[in-house]
Amino acid sequence: MVKKKPADDLARRERQIMDVIHQLGEATVGEVLAQLSNPPSYSSVRTMIRLLESKGLLSHRQDGKRYVYKAIQSREAASKSALRKLMDVFFAGSATDAVAAILDVSSESLEPGDLDRMAKLIRQAKAEGK
């Protein structure tokens, strides 16, 4: 059994908060609140941020009376974790099914260069034995 990471079990709003913090680099509760669509109360956001910190996903530094939060995990690592969760939930862990769905949904907006890049990534994965 694969051990789950804290980022694998984020609720929708927690993921939104992490997205905001990744986007801003670091942020206070007020700055996060200002970026959320249909935001909950300030105290709810503060509670969720503290929970994310207790899960080991955020750290903070004090700036006067404010806490400024920063993601511990890089955006790239977080996106891989989110993609892994999406694949598990919607595609039974199948990368092939996930790629097929991506190609089906975005086929009209793909440029020839996009397909070339995907083909190159597949060749690299084959060469690395992934």
C-alpha positions as CSV (number, residue, x, y, z in Angstrom):
1,M,0.0,0.0,0.0
2,V,1.3,3.5,-0.9
3,K,1.5,5.9,2.0
4,K,-0.6,9.0,1.4
5,K,1.0,12.4,1.8
6,P,-1.0,15.2,3.5
7,A,-1.4,17.0,0.2
8,D,-3.2,14.0,-1.2
9,D,-6.2,14.5,1.1
10,L,-6.9,18.2,0.8
11,A,-10.4,19.5,0.7
12,R,-11.4,21.8,-2.2
13,R,-11.0,25.0,-0.1
14,E,-7.7,23.8,1.3
15,R,-6.4,23.2,-2.2
16,Q,-7.6,26.7,-3.2
17,I,-5.7,28.2,-0.3
18,M,-2.6,26.3,-1.3
19,D,-3.0,27.5,-4.8
20,V,-3.2,31.1,-3.7
21,I,-0.1,30.8,-1.5
22,H,1.8,29.1,-4.3
23,Q,0.8,31.9,-6.7
24,L,1.7,34.7,-4.3
25,G,4.9,33.0,-2.9
26,E,3.9,33.9,0.6
27,A,0.8,35.5,2.1
28,T,-1.1,36.6,5.1
29,V,-4.6,35.3,6.0
30,G,-6.0,38.6,4.7
31,E,-4.2,38.3,1.4
32,V,-5.4,34.7,0.9
33,L,-8.9,35.7,1.8
34,A,-8.8,38.5,-0.9
35,Q,-7.9,36.0,-3.6
36,L,-10.6,33.4,-2.8
37,S,-13.9,33.3,-4.8
38,N,-16.9,33.2,-2.5
39,P,-14.6,33.4,0.5
40,P,-15.6,32.1,3.9
41,S,-15.0,34.2,7.0
42,Y,-11.6,35.4,8.0
43,S,-11.6,33.1,11.0
44,S,-12.4,30.1,8.8
45,V,-9.5,30.8,6.4
46,R,-7.2,31.3,9.4
47,T,-8.3,27.9,10.8
48,M,-7.8,26.2,7.5
49,I,-4.3,27.7,7.1
50,R,-3.4,26.5,10.6
51,L,-4.6,23.1,9.7
52,L,-2.5,23.1,6.5
53,E,0.4,24.1,8.7
54,S,-0.2,21.3,11.1
55,K,-0.3,18.9,8.1
56,G,3.2,20.1,7.3
57,L,2.3,21.9,4.1
58,L,2.8,25.5,5.3
59,S,5.3,27.3,7.5
60,H,5.0,30.8,8.8
61,R,7.2,33.7,9.9
62,Q,6.0,36.6,12.0
63,D,6.0,40.1,10.4
64,G,5.0,42.5,13.2
65,K,1.6,41.2,14.4
66,R,0.9,39.3,11.3
67,Y,1.9,35.8,10.3
68,V,3.1,35.3,6.8
69,Y,2.6,31.8,5.4
70,K,4.7,30.0,2.8
71,A,4.3,26.6,1.2
72,I,6.8,24.0,2.2
73,Q,6.2,21.9,-0.9
74,S,7.0,23.3,-4.3
75,R,4.2,24.0,-6.7
76,E,5.6,21.3,-9.0
77,A,5.5,18.7,-6.3
78,A,2.0,19.9,-5.2
79,S,0.7,19.6,-8.8
80,K,2.1,16.1,-9.1
81,S,0.4,15.2,-5.9
82,A,-2.9,16.7,-7.1
83,L,-2.6,14.9,-10.5
84,R,-1.9,11.6,-8.7
85,K,-5.1,12.1,-6.7
86,L,-7.1,13.0,-9.8
87,M,-5.9,10.0,-11.6
88,D,-6.8,7.7,-8.7
89,V,-10.2,9.2,-8.3
90,F,-11.3,9.5,-11.9
91,F,-9.1,7.1,-13.9
92,A,-8.5,4.3,-11.4
93,G,-4.8,5.3,-11.4
94,S,-4.5,4.8,-15.2
95,A,-2.2,7.4,-16.8
96,T,-3.2,6.1,-20.2
97,D,-6.9,6.8,-19.5
98,A,-6.0,10.3,-18.1
99,V,-4.0,11.2,-21.1
100,A,-6.7,9.9,-23.4
101,A,-9.2,12.2,-21.6
102,I,-6.9,15.2,-21.8
103,L,-6.4,14.6,-25.5
104,D,-10.2,14.2,-26.0
105,V,-11.1,17.4,-24.1
106,S,-8.3,19.6,-25.4
107,S,-7.9,18.2,-29.0
108,E,-9.2,21.4,-30.6
109,S,-6.9,23.7,-28.7
110,L,-3.7,21.6,-29.1
111,E,-1.0,23.1,-31.3
112,P,1.3,20.8,-33.3
113,G,4.1,21.8,-30.9
114,D,2.1,20.5,-28.0
115,L,1.7,17.1,-29.6
116,D,5.5,17.0,-30.4
117,R,6.3,17.8,-26.8
118,M,4.0,15.1,-25.6
119,A,5.6,12.6,-28.0
120,K,9.1,13.6,-26.8
121,L,8.0,13.1,-23.1
122,I,6.7,9.7,-23.9
123,R,10.0,8.8,-25.7
124,Q,11.9,10.0,-22.7
125,A,9.7,8.0,-20.3
126,K,10.2,4.9,-22.4
127,A,14.0,5.4,-22.5
128,E,14.1,5.8,-18.7
129,G,12.0,2.7,-18.2
130,K,9.1,4.5,-16.5
